[in-house]
Amino acid sequence: MAVRQGRQWRSVCKGLVLGTLLTSCMILLYCLSTPQTHFSLPEVPVPYSCAHRPSQLRSKQTANRSQQASGQTCTPKVDIMFMKTHKTASSTFLNILFRFGEKHQLKFAFPDSRNDFFYPSVFQRSQVKDYRPGMCFNIICNHLRFNAPEVAKLLPMDTSYITILRDPAELFESSFHYFGKLVPFTWKIPGDEKLTEFLREPHHYFDPEGFNSFYLKNLLFFDFGLDNTLKLDDPRVEHGIRFITDRFQLVMLVEHFEESLILLKDALCWEMDDVLFFKLNARKGSTVSKLTPELRAKALEWNAIDWKLYQHLNQTFWKKVDAYGRQQMAEDVAELRRRNAEMASICIEGGRAVEAGSIQEIAMQPWQPIGEKSIMGYNLKKNVDKAHRKLCRKMLMPELQYLTELGVNLWITKLWGHVRDILNW
C-alpha cells in the first residue's frame, strides 16, 4: 500500500514539474517568437507575374483538360499560394511544392527563425524572411493564419490560391491527439479517455480565451483568419465560407488526395512527375482513436462551422471532378498510384513507413508530439541507383529538414525541439 502511494505521489510530482516547466517554456518561447510591432510598409506594386521562363518551364503540348479540345498548349503555373491548414496531409503536399520549386529555381517566401509565420498571429508581409516591398515571390506555403490583404501585397496577381481540407471529425481527433497537451484546459480532463470525456461535455472544459484553445474548435475556420467561436447561424459564417470559396481556385480534400492532385496537375498545367508523393507525417495506427458514430456526431456538432465549410467545398470539389470526367479521373489516379508504387519500390527500404524507433538516419526523423513518438517515417534504401538517389531522398525528407536544406534558419523551432526532448524524460 505504501509503495503504491509512493508511486502515485511521484507521478503527481512529475506531472506538476512537467506542467510547470512546460508552461514556463511556452511563455518563454512565446516571448521570443512574438513578432515585433509592425510599422507601415511602403506600398510598392508587385508585378502581375513573377513567373520566369527557363528552358525546363517551356509550354507543353500536353494541354490541360480545358484546352485539349482546341489543341492549345499551356505553360506550367509557378506563382502559388498554398494555404497550409493543420492536420490535413499538408506536409505531404509541401514536399511536392518544395521539389517543384527547386526543380524550376523558384523563389519561396519563407518565415524567419521558425517553420511558420508567427502562427497563430495573422499573417503580415514583414514576417517573410528578408522581405522588401516590391519583391517577387513565386511560392508561399508555410503555416500562417490567412490575411488576404497582406498576402495579396506579397504575391503577384496571377497567383493560384490552393488549400486543403479534411473531414472535421477526423481532423478534430488528430488535433486533439497532436496538440492536446499544449492546450492547458485539457490538463484538467479526468481519466485516460480524454477525447471521449471532452466531447461528452465540451462546454464544461473549453475556454475560448484559453491558451492555444483554437486548436480544439473549428480549426480550419481559424486557419483562414476567421472567428472560430461564432454561432453557426451567425451571418459571418456564411460570409466566411463565400470568401474562402471565391478566393481559392482549388480546395483539395484529404480523403481524396490523389484526385485532388490530378485536379491540381490539370489546373496548374503540371506533369505527373510533379505530383508524385510519399505520405509524410502519418501516425501509427495504434495511436489513432477510432471514433464511434456517436463520438463522430459529437465532434461534428462541436466543429459545426468547419463541417459546414467542408460540406460546401466537398460539393464544389466533385463538380470539378465531373467537369474533368469521372472515367478520365479514374484512369489518371490509377496511373498516379502506379507511379508512386514504382518510386516506393526504388526508394523505400521495406517499401513502407516505419515507427520512429526504427528510422535509421537521424536526418530522416519527423517532428513528434510531446510525450510520445507516434509519427512514422522512412528508411532510404542503401542501394538506390544514382539516377534516383537525390529524388528519393527529397521525397522522403521530413518538412523541417527540407526547410533547413532550402536555407531557412529554424533556431526557434529547434530550441522548442530541445525543450520537448527534456519534457519527454
Salt bridges, closest charged atoms under 4 A:
GLU43 OE2 - ARG125 NH2 3.54
GLU43 OE2 - LYS153 NZ 3.61
GLU102 OE1 - LYS394 NZ 3.25
ASP116 OD1 - ARG114 NH2 2.73
ASP130 OD2 - LYS129 NZ 2.95
GLU150 OE1 - ARG125 NE 3.25
ASP167 OD2 - ARG296 NH2 2.83
GLU173 OE2 - ARG283 NH2 3.02
GLU197 OE2 - ARG200 NH2 2.80
GLU201 OE1 - ARG200 NH2 3.77
ASP223 OD2 - HIS86 ND1 3.05
ASP234 OD2 - ARG236 NH2 2.76
GLU238 OE1 - LYS308 NZ 3.14
GLU258 OE1 - ARG337 NH2 2.86
ASP273 OD1 - ARG339 NH2 2.19
ASP274 OD1 - LYS103 NZ 3.04
GLU294 OE2 - LYS298 NZ 3.51
ASP322 OD1 - ARG326 NE 2.57
GLU335 OE2 - ARG338 NH2 2.92
GLU342 OE2 - ARG338 NH1 3.65
GLU355 OE1 - LYS284 NZ 3.69
GLU361 OE2 - ARG393 NH2 2.98
GLU372 OE2 - HIS177 NE2 2.57
ASP385 OD1 - HIS388 ND1 2.90
GLU399 OE1 - LYS84 NZ 3.48
GLU405 OE2 - LYS394 NZ 2.28
